[in-house]
Amino acid sequence: MSRSYYSIFHAANLLFGKVGHGDVAKKLGSIDPELEARVERLQQLRSLADYDPKMVEREFKGSLEQFRLDVRQSVDEGLSIFNRIVGELERKAGD
């Protein structure tokens, strides 16, 4: 989940210039308001995954299968957002 979020973060930096973690969701929301909430959720998950050793127990009641399914969905979501940013970069390069 961390790598998925960071792919978005670095692509957003290419698109907008220097963007901080606190600004990336809002900046992407300027492209599409739906992106802001989606990126904020991925930021939260990234933070939990990186810094909360009890995440699986608390968020998924210890269910590794549910955790696996949620992570797969989150990674797919991250890829979708990343691809959207790449499309914006390509559009910007064509202008």
N, C-alpha and C positions, 0 to 999 in steps of 0.2 A: 504494500500500500504506500509505503514511503517513496519508493521509486516512481510509482504512478503519479503521485502528487508532484514530485520534483521535476518530472518531465513536463508537466503543465507549467510549473513555476519558471523553468528555464525558457520554455517556448514563449511564455508571456513576456519575459525580459527581452527576448528578440523582437517581439511585436511592439512593445511599448517603450523600450528603453529600460532603465533601472526601475524595477518594481520590487517593493518589499513584501514580505509575507503578509503584513497587515493590509496591503493594498491590492494584492493580485486578484482577489475575488471581485472587488468593486470595479477594478479596471476591466476585467472580462465581462462584468455586468453591463458595461457601456456598449459592448458589442451586441449582447443579448441578455436581457434581465434574468432569464432563467439560468444562465451560466453562473451568476453570482452565488445563488443558493447551492448549486451543485458543487462548486469549488469550495465553498465554506464547509460543506459536509465532508469532502475529501480531506480538507485541512484538519478537521477535528479527528477524523479516523487516523490520519497520519500521526498526529500528536499522541493519540492514545496508543497506537501500535508501537511508537518509538519510545514512549516514556512511562507507560503504565503496565507493569508486569502482571497485574491482576485483570487486565482487559478481558480476556477470554472468560474468566470466571464470572466477572461482574456483568458484562454485556451479553454474554451468550450462555450463562449458567453452566459454564464448563463444557458446553457441547462443541467439540472440535468440528463435527460435521456442519453445524449451523455456521460456525466461524468460517469454515472453508467456503461455504456457499456465499456468505456475505462478502468475503474477500474477493472471490471471483467476480461478483457483481460490481464491487467497488473498482477493481482493476479494469473491468470492461467500461465502466463509467469514465474512468480516467482516460482511457484510450480514446473514447468518443470525444471528450473535451480536447485532448491533445490534437486529434485530427481536425477538429474545428479550428483550433488556433493555427495549425499548419495551413489550412485553407485560407485563413485570413492573411497569413504571411505571403502565400502565393499570389493572392489577389492584390495585396499591397505592392509586391514586386512587379506585377504586371501593369500597375498604374503609371 
